[in-house]
């Protein structure tokens, strides 16, 4: 094995430039194939109710339970596309006591095509049209596909009416629904308060006198050509690591959820090894370089920049949704993964991956490494914009690009303000962690 270079890497352009072109073409080919596969997957209906459907269930069910006149308007404002989301709302509509159609008609219209559809039809016919009682397997299947939430409990209670003992289940469903609605209301208030704080912080940043000079960005000695090689190899390594992880876990289907932490661990290890070798430094040396100063000060600024990120995203997200309409939820893959990871252990491992390992390495690469390298030309603003767009594009979610790039810009500003990676790392970890917990709760 060759010893690590004592000095930063300066590759010879005679072979490095052709290699860069080859890697760039491979990256474009991989991106094109991945986007095509995602579009094909988006055309396949989800096999269960989505996060959006579960949130709509909570809002609509609580509104009707509390006697709000907004229920009808809220239903009209919910353009849910997934078949099981529409089935969930149809069950709620039937439970409101004012069905727009005869039972057999709305059941036929609401029955999803594909797996679980016939089970749903049999359960609904038994619950609302006096059909034969379905099997226990059908009932469990429909409960699971509806998300085991309020609508699923009400549907099961209808069946229990024919068997006796439905009221305890209805009471439990109402209590759980009101608890979820209270949690969502608190979350919304916290979000609005955070956004208000972020707006105030943004005004402060624009009006306060700027320090002269600003904190220095982390310094890197490798050439721009070497940095481009590292980033391209790292990007392509993401797909290779995912395939390797899936192949290693193939003999154990019950461990499918572990492909994400294993793949991301392999990918992060590859990226860190590339940067260490190219820079001629150890991981500890690199961390001291990207996170100097006092941790307490950096983390305190992280709270302020988290508020700023929330405010910026709340402005950009509604505007981008007017132009970019995703064919499926950007979080659909993660939702399906969470459903397959039952139990505290798998959930904790996934949480540590999503809210710990992923933010740590992504921030190290984009804000700790790539941003300072691009800023060496003296155009820090251009470097901020480029790294923000790359951060959004790397997720391969075209409809989510504006929001992800905005989040990346907020984290780039955090690094620029403090000169330490701890600040954007806290923002990223809190963002990912909150999204994970929301999906874990409802999906």
Secondary structure, 3 states (H helix, E strand, C coil): CCCCCCCCCCCCHHHHHHHHHHHHHHHHHHHHHHHHHHHHHHHCCCCCCCHHHHHHHHHHHHHHHCCCCCHHHHHHCCCCCCHHHHHHHHHHHHHCCCCCCCHHHHHHHHCCCCCCHHHHHHHHHHHHCCCCCCCHHHHHHHHHHCCCCHHHHHHHHHHHHHHCCCHHHHHHHHHHHHHHHHHHHHHHHHHHHHHHHHHHHHHHHHHCCCCCCCCCCCCCCCCHHHHHHHHHHHHHHHHHHHHHHHHHCCCCHHHCCHHHHHHHHHHHHHHHHHHHHHHCCCHHHHHHHHCCCCHHHHHHHHHHHHHHHHHHHHHHHHHHHCCCCCCCCCCHHHHHHHHHCCCHHHHHHHHHHHHHHHHHHHHHHHHHHHHHHHHHHCCHHHHHHHHHHHHHHCCCCHHHHHHHHHHHHHHHHHHHHHCCHHHHHHHHHHHHHHHHHHHHHHC
